[in-house]
Each structure stands twice: as structure tokens, then as C-alpha cells.
Amino acid sequence: MNKEDFLKRCKARKFKTFRGHDGPDSSLEFDLYFDGNFITNVYDDSWGGRFQYSNFNELKSLVELIEKDTLKHDNLSADEIELAKTLDVVFGIDSLIDDVINEVRREKDQKKGILVEYPGGYKIIQYSYTLPTMFKKYKNMGDVIQKEYDKLIKNDSVVINKDYLETLGIKI
């Protein structure tokens, strides 16, 4: 299996953040499921170091099934990629868990507004309330979002949450 297949089949459940060493919402904990089966609890106290896993061996066995060349990241240089291949599989595990966390946050953020791709991440064009609440409160909200979306596309911006906006009635 490749990295993308792994990430599609992984789900984070009971995801919660809490105050940690690095500030509010910097620590986190969640249960990781693969194909609907519990794999491990993931915990980060934001005091530095790696994630903590309640069942590391099962997670490690699963990650070892992933094709190694699909674990590299676009932001690594060729030398860093070669170095990463020589490191223990832990590098790949923590990196994959970061990707799972980023997906959870992206799913949450897409309800806040329009997600626009920027170097190193995305920016949220946000409103007073979440999009579902805005659509309930204001009859013309669809027109407002549509105009903003069209303006972004005209300026060659990349909108990350197009699928979600389409479920709200925005014409993509």
C-alpha cells in the first residue's frame, strides 16, 4: 500500500486538544483507527519529542507495510530523503500521524470558511459564524460565498475545500 492509501483508511476519533507547554490547544490526544479497527491512542503533551503511542508495535507493523518511497515529503531535499530512508521507521510513523492530524484540522476548518492554499498551508476566509450557521441565519449567504469563490478562482487561487462548498450549493 502507498502513503495515500494508508491515510485514506486511517481515521482519528475522539480527537481533542488541550492546553500544553506551547500554549492553548497545543497538546492533543486521539484514537487512531485503520479500516475501522482500533490501532492505538496517540498523545502529544507539547513538551517536545515524539508522539506517545499506547500500542506502538501494532502501529509500527502497519506502517512497515507502506511502500517506503511514498513516505517522503515534498519539503525535504534529496539529501534529507536519503537520510530519512536510513532512519528507523519511527520517522515515517510520526510523519504519517502529522498528516492524520492535519486532515482532522482541515475537516474542522472547512466549516469556518473558504480554505485557500498558500505556501506551507492554507488561509481561511472566515465569517462571523461557521458556514452552516451562516447559511441558516442569512438567506443570501450562498450568493456571498459564491461571489467570494468566483473572485478567488478568477485570481487563480486554489480553493482546498471545493467539495465541501459544493455540498452547500456553491457552483464549482
C-alpha positions as CSV (number, residue, x, y, z in Angstrom):
1,M,0.0,0.0,0.0
2,N,1.2,3.6,-0.5
3,K,1.0,6.5,1.8
4,E,-2.2,8.0,0.3
5,D,-4.0,4.6,0.7
6,F,-2.9,4.4,4.3
7,L,-4.1,7.9,5.0
8,K,-7.5,7.3,3.4
9,R,-8.0,4.2,5.5
10,C,-6.9,5.9,8.8
11,K,-9.4,7.8,10.9
12,A,-8.8,9.8,14.0
13,R,-11.6,9.5,16.6
14,K,-12.1,11.2,19.9
15,F,-9.8,14.0,18.8
16,K,-9.3,16.6,21.5
17,T,-6.8,19.4,22.1
18,F,-5.9,21.0,25.4
19,R,-3.6,23.5,26.9
20,G,0.0,22.4,26.8
21,H,3.5,23.7,27.2
22,D,3.3,25.6,23.9
23,G,0.0,27.3,24.7
24,P,-3.7,26.7,24.3
25,D,-4.7,23.8,22.0
26,S,-1.1,22.8,21.6
27,S,-1.4,19.3,23.2
28,L,-3.6,16.7,21.7
29,E,-4.9,13.2,22.0
30,F,-6.9,10.9,19.8
31,D,-7.6,7.2,19.0
32,L,-6.3,6.0,15.6
33,Y,-8.4,3.6,13.6
34,F,-7.4,1.7,10.5
35,D,-10.1,0.1,8.4
36,G,-12.5,0.6,11.3
37,N,-10.2,-1.2,13.8
38,F,-8.6,0.5,16.8
39,I,-4.8,0.6,16.4
40,T,-3.5,3.0,19.1
41,N,-4.1,6.0,21.2
42,V,-1.9,8.9,20.2
43,Y,-0.8,11.6,22.7
44,D,1.3,14.7,22.5
45,D,1.9,16.8,25.6
46,S,3.7,19.5,23.6
47,W,6.8,19.3,25.7
48,G,9.0,18.3,22.8
49,G,9.9,14.9,21.5
50,R,7.9,12.3,19.6
51,F,4.2,11.4,19.9
52,Q,3.4,8.8,22.5
53,Y,1.5,5.6,21.4
54,S,-0.4,3.2,23.6
55,N,0.2,0.3,21.1
56,F,3.4,1.3,19.2
57,N,4.2,-2.3,17.9
58,E,0.9,-2.7,16.1
59,L,1.2,0.7,14.6
60,K,4.8,0.0,13.6
61,S,3.8,-3.3,11.9
62,L,1.1,-1.5,9.9
63,V,3.4,1.3,8.8
64,E,6.0,-1.2,7.7
65,L,3.6,-2.3,5.0
66,I,3.7,1.1,3.4
67,E,6.0,1.5,0.3
68,K,9.0,3.4,1.7
69,D,9.3,5.7,-1.3
70,T,5.8,7.1,-0.7
71,L,6.7,8.3,2.7
72,K,8.9,11.2,1.5
73,H,7.6,14.8,1.9
74,D,7.7,17.5,-0.8
75,N,9.5,19.9,1.5
76,L,12.6,17.6,2.0
77,S,15.7,17.9,-0.1
78,A,17.1,14.9,-1.9
79,D,19.8,14.5,0.8
80,E,17.2,14.6,3.6
81,I,15.1,12.0,1.8
82,E,18.1,9.7,1.6
83,L,18.9,10.3,5.2
84,A,15.3,9.6,6.2
85,K,15.4,6.2,4.4
86,T,18.3,5.2,6.6
87,L,16.5,6.2,9.8
88,D,14.2,3.9,11.8
89,V,10.6,3.6,10.7
90,V,9.7,5.9,13.6
91,F,10.4,8.9,11.3
92,G,7.7,7.6,9.0
93,I,5.2,7.0,11.8
94,D,5.4,10.4,13.3
95,S,5.3,12.0,9.9
96,L,2.2,10.0,9.0
97,I,0.5,10.9,12.3
98,D,1.2,14.6,11.5
99,D,-0.7,14.0,8.2
100,V,-3.6,12.4,10.0
101,I,-3.8,15.4,12.4
102,N,-3.6,17.9,9.6
103,E,-6.6,16.2,7.9
104,V,-8.6,16.4,11.1
105,R,-7.9,20.1,11.4
106,R,-8.6,20.7,7.7
107,E,-12.0,19.0,8.1
108,K,-12.8,21.2,11.0
109,D,-11.5,24.4,9.4
110,Q,-13.5,23.9,6.2
111,K,-16.7,24.6,8.1
112,K,-15.3,28.0,9.1
113,G,-15.0,29.4,5.7
114,I,-13.2,29.1,2.3
115,L,-9.8,27.4,2.6
116,V,-7.3,29.0,0.2
117,E,-3.9,27.3,-0.5
118,Y,-0.9,29.3,0.5
119,P,2.8,28.3,0.6
120,G,3.2,26.0,3.6
121,G,-0.5,25.5,4.2
122,Y,-3.8,27.4,3.8
123,K,-5.6,30.6,4.8
124,I,-9.2,30.7,5.9
125,I,-11.5,33.4,4.6
126,Q,-13.7,33.3,7.7
127,Y,-17.0,34.8,8.7
128,S,-18.7,35.6,12.0
129,Y,-20.1,32.1,12.4
130,T,-19.4,28.7,10.8
131,L,-20.7,28.3,7.2
132,P,-23.6,26.0,8.2
133,T,-24.8,28.6,10.8
134,M,-24.4,31.5,8.3
135,F,-26.5,29.6,5.8
136,K,-29.2,29.1,8.4
137,K,-29.1,32.8,9.6
138,Y,-28.8,34.6,6.3
139,K,-30.8,33.9,3.1
140,N,-28.2,35.5,0.8
141,M,-25.2,33.7,2.2
142,G,-25.0,31.4,-0.8
143,D,-24.6,34.5,-3.0
144,V,-21.9,36.0,-0.8
145,I,-19.9,32.8,-0.7
146,Q,-20.4,32.3,-4.5
147,K,-19.0,35.8,-5.2
148,E,-16.0,35.3,-3.0
149,Y,-15.3,31.9,-4.5
150,D,-15.6,33.2,-8.1
151,K,-13.2,36.1,-7.2
152,L,-10.7,33.6,-5.9
153,I,-10.9,31.4,-8.9
154,K,-10.6,34.4,-11.2
155,N,-7.3,35.3,-9.4
156,D,-6.0,31.7,-9.9
157,S,-6.2,30.9,-6.2
158,V,-6.5,27.3,-5.2
159,V,-9.6,26.6,-3.1
160,I,-8.9,23.5,-0.9
161,N,-12.5,22.8,0.3
162,K,-14.3,22.9,-3.1
163,D,-16.1,19.6,-2.4
164,Y,-17.5,20.9,0.9
165,L,-18.6,24.2,-0.6
166,E,-20.4,22.3,-3.4
167,T,-22.4,20.5,-0.7
168,L,-23.6,23.9,0.4
169,G,-24.8,24.8,-3.1
170,I,-21.8,26.7,-4.3
171,K,-21.2,26.2,-8.1
172,I,-17.7,24.9,-8.6
